[in-house]
Amino acid sequence: MQWTDQISGLMQQYGGANPNQPSDTVEDDFDQFTQAAPPQMVQQGLAEAFRSDQTPPFGNMVTQLFNNSNNQQRAGILNTLIAAAGPIVMQQVLSRMGGGQRGGQSTGSSSGGGLSSLIGLLGGGGGQTQITPEQAARIPPEAVQEIAREAESQDPSVIDRISGFYSEHPTLFKTLGAAALTIALMKIAQQQNR
């Protein structure tokens, strides 16, 4: 049995849906879809939700997802953005944000673990191009939003890469709310009905 046969009723329902579905139903439908559909279909639906004019801008959505992620997931998000925009963009954004300050409090430690040391590593001093989960925990959400905007402007395909990341973490994507979930389901249903 094909995955479309398993959820044909769901695909028919969302083929003409509007983004104001009741939240509980949409979340359950999204769960059913992500369990049946191939990962590339989930990825395509998420990308459409990120690109939609009915959802917040890409940078805002990535920041919300970052805030709801664990440190391992945060590192994955940041590394995907760095792959698109380059480590220099992240270094520049972190430098503008004050280097060693986060919310008025120093993020540094006696072992040099603050943003200043991370800026140096990303800037070529250490040649680092990947963020670790420990480093990701120190990145302020405002920086993520700016890095995501920069990455999108330099390489619009970053949306597809971030969508691929979240297709592996669909429960996390649900934190964006019913409108984003509905748009993802609608776009996939419309594509399947062609």
Residue pairs with C-beta under 8 A, 6 or more apart in sequence:
3 36
3 37
3 38
3 41
4 11
4 192
6 36
7 32
7 33
7 36
7 37
10 29
10 32
10 33
10 185
10 189
11 188
11 189
11 192
11 193
12 189
12 193
13 29
13 189
14 29
14 182
14 185
14 186
14 188
14 189
15 186
15 189
15 190
15 192
15 193
17 182
17 185
17 186
17 189
18 182
19 54
19 178
19 179
19 182
19 183
19 186
20 178
20 179
20 182
21 29
21 178
21 182
22 178
23 177
23 178
26 178
26 181
26 182
26 185
27 174
27 178
27 181
29 181
29 185
30 170
30 173
30 174
30 181
30 184
30 185
31 170
33 42
33 45
33 185
33 188
34 42
34 167
34 170
37 188
39 164
39 167
39 168
40 167
41 188
42 167
42 170
42 184
43 160
43 163
43 164
43 166
43 167
44 163
44 187
44 188
44 191
45 184
45 185
45 187
45 188
46 163
46 166
46 167
46 173
46 184
47 159
47 160
47 163
48 183
48 184
48 187
48 188
49 55
49 176
49 180
49 181
49 183
49 184
49 187
50 58
50 61
50 159
50 162
50 163
51 58
51 159
52 180
52 183
52 187
54 179
54 183
55 61
55 176
55 179
55 180
55 183
56 64
57 149
58 148
58 149
58 152
58 159
58 162
59 144
59 145
59 146
59 148
59 149
59 152
60 145
61 176
61 180
62 77
62 81
62 144
62 145
62 148
62 162
63 141
63 142
63 144
63 145
63 148
64 175
64 176
65 77
65 166
65 172
65 173
65 175
65 176
66 74
66 77
66 141
66 144
67 141
68 172
68 175
69 77
69 169
69 172
70 133
71 133
71 134
71 136
71 137
72 133
73 169
73 172
74 133
74 136
74 137
74 139
75 130
75 131
75 132
75 133
75 135
75 136
76 165
77 136
77 144
77 162
77 165
78 90
78 131
78 136
78 139
78 144
78 147
79 130
79 131
80 158
80 161
80 162
80 165
81 90
81 144
81 147
81 148
81 151
81 158
81 162
82 89
82 90
82 129
82 130
82 131
82 147
83 158
83 161
84 151
84 152
84 154
84 155
84 157
84 158
84 161
85 147
85 150
85 151
85 154
85 155
85 158
86 154
87 122
87 123
87 128
87 129
88 122
88 123
89 147
89 150
89 151
89 154
90 122
90 143
90 147
91 119
91 122
91 123
93 143
93 146
93 147
93 150
94 115
94 118
94 119
94 122
94 139
94 143
95 119
96 146
97 115
97 140
97 142
97 143
98 115
99 114
99 115
99 116
99 119
100 106
100 107
100 108
100 114
100 115
100 116
101 107
101 115
102 115
102 138
102 140
103 140
106 114
107 113
107 114
107 115
107 138
108 114
108 115
108 116
108 117
113 134
113 138
114 138
115 138
115 139
118 131
118 135
118 138
118 139
120 126
121 127
121 128
122 128
122 129
131 139
148 158
148 162
151 158
152 158
152 159
166 172
166 173
173 180
173 181
173 184
174 181
